[in-house]
Amino acid sequence: MRTAILTPAKTDITSSQGQTSSLAARPSRCLDTPLSQAIASEPRLRRFTRCLLATGLLDDLDEAGPFTVFAPGEAAFPQQQAAFEAWFDQACVSSLFDVAEFHVARGLILGPGAPRRVASLEGRSLALRADRGGLVVNGKARVADTWLAKNGVLHFVDQVLIPAGIHLSGEGSLVGPARGRPSGVRLAAAYRPPACADNLGATGRVE
């Protein structure tokens, strides 16, 4: 069975061109907890939390980092509970891992900025662009709120991000190829984050 595993990244994050990103803004909340606790304790993220728990990603977001998580709220998931429960069937395991990892990127990605792409843990990239003063992911998922945790950034988005090759059926079930692709690389060490106040004043750079 696949295990979701992350690697720590440098706090000083660079784009593929080595340029400083203009994606910088003050989050609405600065938390003294890691991303795992921020996500698991938020009522708006119950279904997303289940996805992270099922794939092991929630545990991995406990200490390592920094990471940026694009977290879809409850309304972003299928309205029918049975369709959502089908995401956790054995036949959907690989697709569930891909979808969960597609919502996580290495580094601190903050606020609106110039259009750019960042690599997700799933392996494919996420397109980011500024629109009407906000940040939009993959052309349609809008960031509604941003929190800063001890080991990264939590963006609340209004849609589930689905990587290429996977789609939602009319009922909302995950449909994709069944494969045993290994996930990421092993979590090697804990990340010791800077003080929250320092993060608030930092300009993130995108990897």
SVG drawing of the C-alpha trace seen along z (x, -y; Angstrom):
<svg xmlns="http://www.w3.org/2000/svg" viewBox="-26 -43 44 46">
<polyline fill="none" stroke="black" stroke-width="0.4" points="0.0,0.0 1.3,-3.5 2.4,-5.7 2.4,-9.5 5.8,-10.7 7.3,-14.2 10.8,-15.7 11.8,-18.9 12.6,-21.9 14.7,-25.0 13.0,-28.0 14.6,-30.1 12.5,-28.8 13.4,-29.6 11.6,-29.4 12.9,-27.3 14.5,-30.5 15.9,-31.4 13.9,-34.6 12.1,-36.0 8.4,-35.4 5.9,-38.3 3.5,-35.9 3.6,-37.7 0.8,-38.8 -0.1,-38.8 -2.2,-35.8 -5.4,-36.4 -4.2,-34.1 -0.8,-33.1 -1.0,-29.8 1.3,-28.2 0.5,-24.8 1.7,-22.7 -0.3,-22.3 -1.6,-18.9 -3.3,-20.3 -4.6,-23.4 -6.3,-21.2 -7.6,-18.5 -9.2,-21.0 -11.0,-23.1 -14.7,-22.2 -14.6,-23.5 -12.0,-20.9 -13.5,-17.6 -13.6,-15.8 -10.2,-17.1 -8.9,-15.9 -10.3,-12.4 -8.4,-12.3 -5.1,-13.3 -5.7,-10.7 -6.4,-7.9 -3.2,-8.6 -0.9,-9.4 -0.3,-12.9 -1.8,-14.4 0.9,-12.8 3.6,-13.9 2.4,-17.5 3.0,-17.4 6.6,-18.5 8.3,-18.7 8.3,-21.7 7.8,-24.3 4.9,-23.3 1.9,-25.1 -1.5,-23.3 -4.4,-24.2 -7.3,-22.9 -10.8,-22.6 -13.8,-23.2 -16.7,-20.9 -18.8,-22.4 -16.0,-21.6 -16.6,-17.8 -19.4,-15.7 -22.8,-16.5 -23.8,-12.9 -22.1,-11.2 -22.1,-7.8 -20.1,-9.3 -17.5,-10.7 -17.3,-7.4 -16.4,-5.7 -13.2,-7.7 -11.9,-5.4 -12.7,-2.1 -9.7,0.1 -10.2,-0.6 -9.7,-4.3 -6.6,-4.2 -4.1,-5.4 -6.4,-8.2 -7.0,-9.3 -3.3,-9.5 -2.8,-11.5 -5.6,-14.0 -4.4,-14.4 -0.7,-15.0 -1.9,-17.4 -3.0,-19.8 0.4,-20.1 3.5,-22.0 6.9,-22.5 7.8,-26.0 5.9,-29.1 3.5,-30.3 1.7,-33.4 -0.9,-35.7 -1.6,-37.0 1.2,-37.6 2.2,-37.2 1.1,-34.0 3.5,-31.1 3.6,-27.3 4.7,-25.4 5.3,-21.7 2.9,-19.6 3.9,-16.6 1.9,-14.5 4.5,-15.5 2.5,-17.7 2.4,-21.5 -0.2,-23.9 -0.8,-27.1 -1.1,-30.2 -2.4,-33.6 -3.7,-36.8 -7.3,-37.7 -9.3,-40.6 -6.9,-40.9 -6.9,-37.1 -5.0,-34.0 -6.5,-31.5 -5.2,-27.9 -5.4,-26.0 -7.7,-28.6 -10.7,-28.0 -10.0,-27.2 -10.0,-30.6 -8.2,-31.1 -10.8,-32.4 -8.5,-32.7 -4.9,-32.1 -3.4,-31.0 0.2,-30.7 1.1,-27.6 4.4,-26.7 5.6,-24.7 3.9,-26.3 1.0,-28.0 -2.7,-26.9 -4.8,-28.3 -8.6,-27.6 -9.8,-27.0 -13.3,-26.6 -12.7,-23.6 -11.0,-20.2 -7.9,-20.2 -7.9,-17.2 -4.7,-16.2 -4.7,-15.3 -5.8,-11.7 -8.3,-11.7 -11.9,-13.1 -15.1,-13.1 -18.0,-11.1 -21.5,-12.6 -22.2,-11.4 -18.8,-12.7 -16.8,-9.5 -13.1,-9.5 -12.3,-7.9 -8.7,-7.3 -6.2,-4.6 -5.3,-2.0 -1.6,-1.9 0.8,-1.5 3.0,-4.6 5.2,-5.2 4.6,-8.5 7.3,-11.2 10.5,-10.4 11.0,-9.6 10.6,-12.2 14.2,-12.7 14.2,-15.2 12.0,-17.6 11.9,-21.3 12.6,-23.8 10.5,-26.8 11.4,-30.5 9.2,-32.5 5.7,-33.2 6.3,-36.9 9.4,-36.4 7.3,-34.4 4.7,-37.2 7.3,-39.6 8.9,-37.3 8.6,-37.2 8.2,-33.6 9.9,-32.3 8.4,-29.6 10.1,-26.3"/>
</svg>
